[in-house]
Structure formats: structure tokens, C-alpha cells
Amino acid sequence: MAHTQVLLREDIDNLGARGEIVRVKTGYARNYLLPRNLAVEATANNVRQIEGEKAALAKREAKERGTAELQASALQKLTLKFERKVGEAGVLYGSVTSMDIAHELEAQGYEIDRRKIVLREPIKRFGNYSVPVRLHRDVTVELPISVLGEGGVEVDVEALQGEGASPEAPVEAAQESNEAEESGAE
């Protein structure tokens, strides 16, 4: 495979930081990095140009980091709640994805790209989760997320399994189970 050296104009995960010269496969550079203006060919002229822009890049980097830190402090106070239909054993009918989280954040006034939400796989069970949001290369915030049963009720998985509740009414079974436990405890 043929390789080429490119000068990165933006931070790219698992590749390098802005201003670095990296060696990549020619096809990756030609088909992805160069058309999206994420990198330029590492010629002597381009390297000199980037060296001249380093002060402006450092200033821009500091501004982006400051903005990300302000946004992180605001996000730490936030808890997102999602209501989904829940089947037997607490499994959701559907899931909560990074796109769902991004839409909910947008509805609350935060403009965050869904690719910055580091959700390895969609959430398919109800409960409380902590999802990392990478706002900047050096700024990551843990966003608390609560996935509830339909109607905003927390579902008791043991109660569902013990009573053999049907998937159509998991919330009612959980409510009845909680009421029975409370009256039996007195």
C-alpha cells in the first residue's frame, strides 16, 4: 500500500492533533482528509505556512477550550430523562441513541454534535447512566441520563420477572408490586 504524509488542519481522533505531520494511506488522504479540508499535503511550502499560522492556531485553541469548559460547567448541572416502553426483564422497545441525546440537548438549548457524544452502543435497558460528552480534546463531561418506563415510572425488574407480567403492562405491574411491598412491610 502506498502512503503519503499530510499536515493535519484539525484534530482527528486516533490520528493526530492539529499541526502535526502524519503518515497515512494515500486513498485515505485523497478520498477523506483532503476533500474535507481536514489536512493538506505536507509540502515544504504548506509546512512553512502552518508554522506562520501557529500563533493564530494557539489563540483559536485557547478560545475553543474556554468555550468548551463553560459549556461543560453548564452541562454538569443537567440531567436528561427519557421515557420508553419497557418489556419483560427491563428491556426497552427501541433504544436511546446518541442522536436522541443530541436532540434532547438541542431542545434544552445546547448545540452539541452527536459525534461528540461517546456512546459505545445504544442504551437498551432502563436505569441511570453516565454518558461522556467530549466537547474538546481536553474537556470531557459526564452527562447523567435517566431512562424511565413509560409515564415516568421507574420499573422494578425483579417484580416483572416474579409476577410474569405481560409486555403490554410492565408499568402497572411494577406499580402494583411496589404497593404490595409497602403494605406488606407495615
C-alpha positions in Angstrom: 0.0 0.0 0.0 1.2 3.5 -0.8 1.5 6.0 2.0 1.8 9.8 2.0 2.5 12.4 4.6 -0.1 15.0 5.3 -0.3 18.1 7.6 -3.4 18.0 9.8 -5.5 21.1 9.9 -7.9 19.8 12.5 -7.8 17.3 15.5 -8.7 13.8 14.3 -9.3 11.0 16.8 -6.8 8.1 16.6 -4.7 10.0 14.1 -3.2 13.2 15.5 -3.6 16.8 16.6 -3.9 20.0 14.6 -0.5 21.0 13.1 1.1 17.5 13.2 2.6 15.8 10.2 1.3 12.2 10.0 1.8 9.3 7.6 -1.5 7.9 6.2 -2.6 5.7 3.3 -2.9 7.6 0.0 -6.5 6.7 -0.5 -7.5 7.9 3.0 -5.8 11.2 2.3 -7.1 11.6 -1.2 -10.7 10.5 -0.5 -11.4 11.7 3.0 -8.8 14.1 4.6 -8.1 16.4 1.7 -11.7 16.9 0.3 -13.0 17.7 3.8 -10.1 20.2 4.3 -9.0 18.3 7.4 -5.4 18.0 6.1 -3.1 19.4 3.4 -0.2 17.7 1.7 3.0 18.0 3.7 5.0 20.1 1.3 7.7 22.5 2.4 5.5 25.4 1.4 2.5 24.2 3.4 4.7 23.4 6.5 6.1 27.0 6.4 2.5 28.4 6.1 1.3 26.4 9.1 4.3 27.5 11.1 3.3 31.1 10.4 -0.2 30.3 11.5 0.8 28.6 14.8 0.2 31.8 16.9 -3.3 32.1 15.5 -3.9 28.4 16.0 -2.8 28.6 19.6 -5.2 31.5 20.2 -8.0 29.7 18.5 -7.3 26.6 20.5 -7.4 28.5 23.8 -10.7 30.1 22.8 -12.3 26.8 21.9 -11.1 25.2 25.1 -12.5 28.1 27.2 -15.9 27.8 25.4 -15.9 24.0 26.0 -15.1 24.5 29.7 -18.0 26.9 30.0 -20.3 24.5 28.2 -19.1 21.6 30.4 -19.9 23.5 33.6 -23.4 24.2 32.3 -23.9 20.5 31.2 -22.8 19.1 34.6 -26.0 20.6 36.2 -28.2 18.9 33.6 -29.9 15.5 33.9 -31.6 14.1 30.8 -34.7 11.9 31.2 -36.0 9.6 28.5 -39.3 7.7 28.7 -39.6 4.5 26.7 -41.9 1.5 26.6 -40.3 -1.3 28.7 -40.8 -5.0 28.1 -40.1 -8.0 30.3 -36.8 -8.0 32.2 -36.4 -4.2 31.8 -35.6 -4.4 28.0 -36.7 -1.3 26.1 -38.8 -1.4 23.0 -36.3 0.6 21.0 -33.2 2.3 22.5 -31.7 5.6 23.4 -29.0 6.6 20.9 -26.5 9.5 20.7 -28.9 11.1 18.2 -31.7 11.0 20.8 -29.4 12.6 23.4 -28.3 15.3 20.9 -31.9 16.1 20.1 -32.8 16.4 23.8 -29.8 18.6 24.4 -30.8 20.8 21.5 -34.4 21.0 22.9 -32.8 22.3 26.1 -30.7 24.9 24.3 -27.4 23.2 23.9 -26.0 22.8 20.4 -23.8 19.7 20.6 -22.9 17.5 17.6 -24.0 13.9 18.1 -20.5 12.7 17.2 -19.2 14.3 20.4 -21.4 12.1 22.5 -19.3 9.0 23.3 -22.0 6.3 23.5 -20.3 3.0 22.6 -23.7 1.3 21.9 -27.3 2.4 22.3 -28.9 2.2 25.7 -31.3 -0.8 25.6 -32.2 -1.1 29.3 -33.9 1.3 31.7 -31.9 2.8 34.6 -29.4 5.6 35.3 -26.4 6.1 33.1 -23.4 8.4 32.8 -22.5 9.2 29.2 -19.3 11.0 28.4 -19.6 14.1 26.1 -16.3 15.1 24.5 -16.6 18.9 24.0 -12.9 19.4 23.2 -9.8 17.3 23.0 -9.0 18.1 26.7 -12.6 18.7 28.0 -14.9 15.8 28.6 -18.0 15.9 30.8 -20.1 13.0 32.2 -23.7 13.6 31.4 -26.2 11.9 33.7 -29.1 10.2 31.8 -32.1 8.5 33.3 -34.2 6.1 31.2 -37.6 5.5 32.7 -40.6 3.4 31.9 -43.5 5.0 30.1 -45.2 7.6 32.2 -42.0 8.5 34.1 -42.2 5.5 36.4 -39.1 3.5 37.4 -39.7 -0.1 36.6 -38.7 -2.9 39.1 -37.1 -5.7 37.0 -37.4 -8.3 39.8 -41.2 -7.6 40.2 -41.7 -8.0 36.4 -39.9 -11.4 36.3 -41.5 -12.7 39.5 -45.1 -11.9 38.5 -44.7 -12.9 34.9 -46.1 -9.6 33.7 -47.0 -9.2 30.1 -45.0 -6.8 27.9 -48.2 -4.7 27.4 -48.4 -3.6 31.0 -44.9 -3.5 32.6 -45.5 -0.2 34.4 -48.8 -1.3 36.0 -47.2 -4.5 37.3 -44.3 -2.6 38.8 -46.7 -0.1 40.5 -48.8 -2.9 41.9 -45.7 -4.8 43.1 -44.4 -1.6 44.9 -47.8 -1.0 46.6 -47.9 -4.6 47.7 -44.4 -4.5 49.2 -45.2 -1.2 51.0 -48.4 -2.6 52.6 -46.7 -5.9 53.5 -43.8 -4.1 55.2 -46.2 -2.4 57.8 
